[in-house]
Amino acid sequence: MTSPMFSIAQTRSMPLCNMFVLDEVVSIRGDGRCLFRALARAVGRETLTGTAETQAADRIRRELVDKFEAEREKWKERGRLAPIHMDWRYTSIDAEMEAMKKSTAEGGTLQLMIAAELLNFDIGLYQRCPKRKGSLNTLAEIDVFPCAGQTNRRIHLLYVPTRGGREGHYNLLSEYFE
C-alpha cells in the first residue's frame, strides 16, 4: 500500500514563466466539484466536458469517500498530522468526510491526501504569489511512493483563494499532467 507524504512549503516561490504559461491554466467549473473535476481531467488525460466531466468528478469523489471509510483511522491520524488538516466549516474529520458525500461539498487538504493515494499520483498545489507578479508559491506537495517498477506521475493544481482566503477554487495546470 502506498503512503502519501505531505509537506508544506509556503515560503518557496517558483517563477510562473519558467514552469507554466498562463494559457496553460485549465479553467475548471466552480460548483463545489472543482477539485474533483480537476483531478478527473488530469487522470483522464482528455478534455472532459459537460456530463462526462461531472460523472468522472463524482466517481472520484465517491471512491475517495469509500477509501476514507474503509481506512478511517489511518486517514484521521494523517489528517491530524497534516499542518493544514481540516476545513474550517467542520467540527471533525468525520463531519468533513460525511459532507464529502454531497456533490457540492468542496474538497481540501485531506481530500488531496486521500486522492494522491487513490489515484497513485503525486499532487502539487500552487497559488499565485501576490508579492511577485508571475510567480507561484508551493502550498503543498503530496507524494505517493510508487510501487516497484512504476514512476511517479504528478498533477499540478492552481488554488485560487476567495472570500478572504477561507475558501477557494481549484484549476488545473495543464503542462504537468501530460
For each residue, the residues with C-beta under 8 A, 3 or more apart:
1: 117
2: 117 120 144 145 146 147
3: 117 144 145
4: 78 113 116 117 142 143 144
5: 142 143 145
6: 78 81 82 83 109 113 140 141 142
7: 140 141 143
8: 83 84 139 140
9: 12 138 139 140 141
10: 137 138 139
11: 137
12: 9 137 138
13: 129 132 135 136 137 138
14: 18 19 126 135 136 137 138
15: 18 19 134 135 136
16: 19 20 22 128 134 135 136
17: 21 134
18: 14 15
19: 14 15 16 136 175 176
20: 16 24 25 136 156 173 175 176
21: 17 24 175
22: 16 25
23:
24: 20 21 173 174 175
25: 20 22 158 171 172 173 174
26: 38 41 171 172 173 174
27: 171
28: 34 37 38 41 169 170 171 172
29: 33 34 37 53
30: 34 169
31: 34 104
32: 102 103 104 105 106
33: 29 36 37 54 57 58 61 103 104
34: 28 29 30 31 37 38 106 169 170 171
35: 38 39 106 107 108 111 112 115 157 170
36: 33 39 40 57 58 60 61 64 107
37: 28 29 33 34 40 41 48 53 54 56 57 170
38: 26 28 34 35 41 42 155 157 170 171 172
39: 35 36 42 43 57 60 115 119 155
40: 36 37 43 44 48 53 56 57 59 60
41: 26 28 37 38 44 46 47 48 53 56 172 177
42: 38 39 45 121 155 172 177
43: 39 40 60 119 121 155
44: 40 41 48 56
45: 42 177 178
46: 41
47: 41
48: 37 40 41 44 52 53 56
49: 52 53
50: 53 54
51: 54 55
52: 48 49 55 56
53: 29 37 40 41 48 49 50 56 57
54: 33 37 50 51 57 58
55: 51 52 58 59
56: 37 40 41 44 48 52 53 59 60
57: 33 36 37 39 40 53 54 60 61
58: 33 36 54 55 61 62 103
59: 40 55 56 62 63
60: 36 39 40 43 56 57 63 64 115 118 119
61: 33 36 57 58 64 65 100 103 107
62: 58 59 65 66
63: 59 60 66 67 118
64: 36 60 61 67 68 100 107 111 114 115 118
65: 61 62 68 69 97 100 101
66: 62 63 69 70
67: 63 64 70 71 75 114 117 118
68: 64 65 71 72 75 97 100 114
69: 65 66 72 97
70: 66 67
71: 67 68 74 75
72: 68 69 75 76 94
73: 76 77
74: 71 77 78
75: 67 68 71 72 78 79 93 97 110 113 114
76: 72 73 79 80 93 94
77: 73 74 80 81
78: 4 6 74 75 81 82 110 113
79: 75 76 82 85 86 93 110 113
80: 76 77 85 93
81: 6 77 78 85
82: 6 78 79 85 109 110 113
83: 6 8
84: 8 108 109 140
85: 79 80 81 82 93 109 110
86: 79 90 92 93 96 108 109 110
87: 90 96 106 108 110
88: 166
89: 96 99
90: 86 87 93 95 96 99
91: 95
92: 86 95 96
93: 75 76 79 80 85 86 90 96 97 110
94: 72 76 97 98
95: 90 91 92 98 99
96: 86 87 89 90 92 93 99 100 108 110
97: 65 68 69 75 93 94 100 110
98: 94 95 101
99: 89 90 95 96 102 105
100: 61 64 65 68 96 97 105 107 111
101: 65 98 105
102: 32 99 105
103: 32 33 58 61
104: 31 32 33
105: 32 99 100 101 102
106: 32 34 35 87 167
107: 35 36 61 64 100 111 112 115 170
108: 35 84 86 87 96 111 112
109: 6 82 84 85 86 112 113 140
110: 75 78 79 82 85 86 87 93 96 97 113 114
111: 35 64 100 107 108 114 115
112: 35 107 108 109 115 116 123 125 140 142
113: 4 6 75 78 79 82 109 110 116 117 142
114: 64 67 68 75 110 111 117 118
115: 35 39 60 64 107 111 112 118 119 121 123
116: 4 112 113 119 120 121 122 123 142 143 144
117: 1 2 3 4 67 113 114 120 144
118: 60 63 64 67 114 115
119: 39 43 60 115 116 155
120: 2 116 117 144 146 147 150 153
121: 42 43 115 116 144 152 153 154 155
122: 116 141 142 143 144 152 153 154 155
123: 112 115 116 140 141 142 154 155 156 157
124: 138 140 141 142 154 155 156 157 176
125: 112 138 139 140 141 142 157 159
126: 14 136 137 138 139 156 157 158 159 173
127: 136 137 139 158 159 160 161
128: 16 135 136 137 158 160
129: 13 132 133 135 136 137
130:
131: 135
132: 13 129 135
133: 129
134: 15 16 17
135: 13 14 15 16 128 129 131 132
136: 13 14 15 16 19 20 126 127 128 129 158
137: 10 11 12 13 14 126 127 128 129
138: 9 10 12 13 14 124 125 126 141
139: 8 9 10 125 126 127 159
140: 6 7 8 9 84 109 112 123 124 125
141: 6 7 9 122 123 124 125 138
142: 4 5 6 112 113 116 122 123 124 125
143: 4 5 7 116 122 152
144: 2 3 4 116 117 120 121 122 152
145: 2 3 5
146: 2 120 150 151 152
147: 2 120 150
148:
149:
150: 120 146 147
151: 146
152: 121 122 143 144 146
153: 120 121 122 177
154: 121 122 123 124 176 177
155: 38 39 42 43 119 121 122 123 124 172 176 177
156: 20 123 124 126 172 173 175 176 177
157: 35 38 123 124 125 126 170 171 172 173
158: 25 126 127 128 136 170 171 172 173
159: 125 126 127 139 168 169 170
160: 127 128 168 169 170 171
161: 127 164 165 166 167 168
162: 165 167 168 169
163: 166 167
164: 161
165: 161 162 168
166: 88 161 163
167: 106 161 162 163
168: 159 160 161 162 165
169: 28 30 34 159 160 162
170: 28 34 35 37 38 107 157 158 159 160
171: 25 26 27 28 34 38 157 158 160
172: 25 26 28 38 41 42 155 156 157 158 177
173: 20 24 25 26 126 156 157 158 176 177
174: 24 25 26 177 178
175: 19 20 21 24 156 178
176: 19 20 124 154 155 156 173
177: 41 42 45 153 154 155 156 172 173 174
178: 45 174 175
